[in-house]
Amino acid sequence: MLIDIIGQNINMDPEAQTVVRGQENRSRRVMLIKGDLVGNSRSASRGLNARVRIGGNIGFASIASYSEQDVKKVIEMATQNAQFLSSHAGRSAVPIPSVGHGMVPLNREIVDFEQKHIIEACKEVDSYIAAHFPKLSTRRVVYTEDSQDKIIYTSDAYCGHVTTPRCYIYVFLSAETDDGTPVELFKAFGGAGSFEDQFADLSTIYPEIDALVAQLMDKREGIFPEAGEKTVVLGGMMAGMLAHEAVGHTVEADLVLGGSVAGPNLGKQVASSLISMVDFGHTGPNGQEGTVPLPVYLDDEGVPATDAVLIKDGFLVGYMNNRETAQRFGVKPSGNARAWAFGDEPLIRMRNTCILPGTSSVDDLIASVDDGYYLIASGNGQADLTGEFMFGVTLGYEIRGGKLGRALRDTTVSGVAFDMLKSVDMVSNEITWSSSGFCGKKQIIPVGMGGPHLRCKITMGGR
């Protein structure tokens, strides 16, 4: 096995902290537009890399092949790079503390399902939509799949074989208003695992497609919201995007050191006392396996994944760290160093970032709003290191007298995360997770994000 080959060749020099990673990435995509197959592709990449730390400096090297000779070569190249940096940079030689030793077992096999069956499944979904909703102006069915298969061997941390497969069927639907203006909604179905794990029975997603069409018809008759600061109920998907984009990036320790708003706010109140937020490894808020969408068991520095508590009862209490920043801040690393491809060095990344649930029902939140909006879904969002954000809203409804009214056309919301979170005065008792996208911090990475419904104040963009 490759893990044995790596183990026989890894540099065990006590002055050199070494991590070797063998990795294969695979992806595929199928696209139908109105039943016509317009996309059908798959790709794979495979290789090795080594990171060697000497004298406080890290040397990195990678190679796009996978043999015993390659293991020796990549370790030698990384060692030479670290030695070169050490001879010129003059940094301290203080080693990073060991996180212990152990073996993390394979968490899940990756199943390579036949492409023709995936195409047939997409056609089946498309046929259902065409038969039941013939008046839609456009329909797209897109299947995406990506996986990482990693063998990690370290000199002073944990070793293991871990995989992160996931797959989704996206359904994009559009209709036209009476004046010919197009409106669109989409939904992603799926999650962790291979095709058969998620789509053995396609009929389970048909009721959700029915609901999506109903929402699209509501949106077709929708209105634009009034601009300005409004009382809103953010749906769980919107709360998850807020947790990831507007808060999560500010509490990644490398970005904290780069000047994010979280740096001077550690230990201070940054949100309502109803808000707690955690970046989960492989167990969710209830502590059970399988309750986060994209479980992570071992990071690319050999650190077993544990939960990183970020906000507790409204107070900022911690950051997400790699081994180096954990040493700097005097805490234990929790397994947040992740890389996308074999040629990438690991960065501090989120895994499954979530605002924790409260005690109120969703119905109670909506009933409590006399004049406001219920914001359910977003197609995109952006934020900066000040916590200032702007998100698109693709699905929402007005709230009048505690009841849902007309649907909304596409709009935006904006604010400063820590200010907005201080306005939260009700939190629902259920969580909505989203996991189909990528986070794009220098290199893409799969992430999960989630949250409950929140009642808060936010600035609506209007028309």
Order of alpha helices (4+ residues) and beta strands (2+ residues): alpha-beta-beta-beta-alpha-beta-alpha-beta-beta-beta-beta-alpha-alpha-beta-alpha-alpha-beta-beta-beta-alpha-beta-beta-beta-alpha-beta-beta-beta-beta-beta-beta-alpha-beta-beta-beta-beta-beta-beta
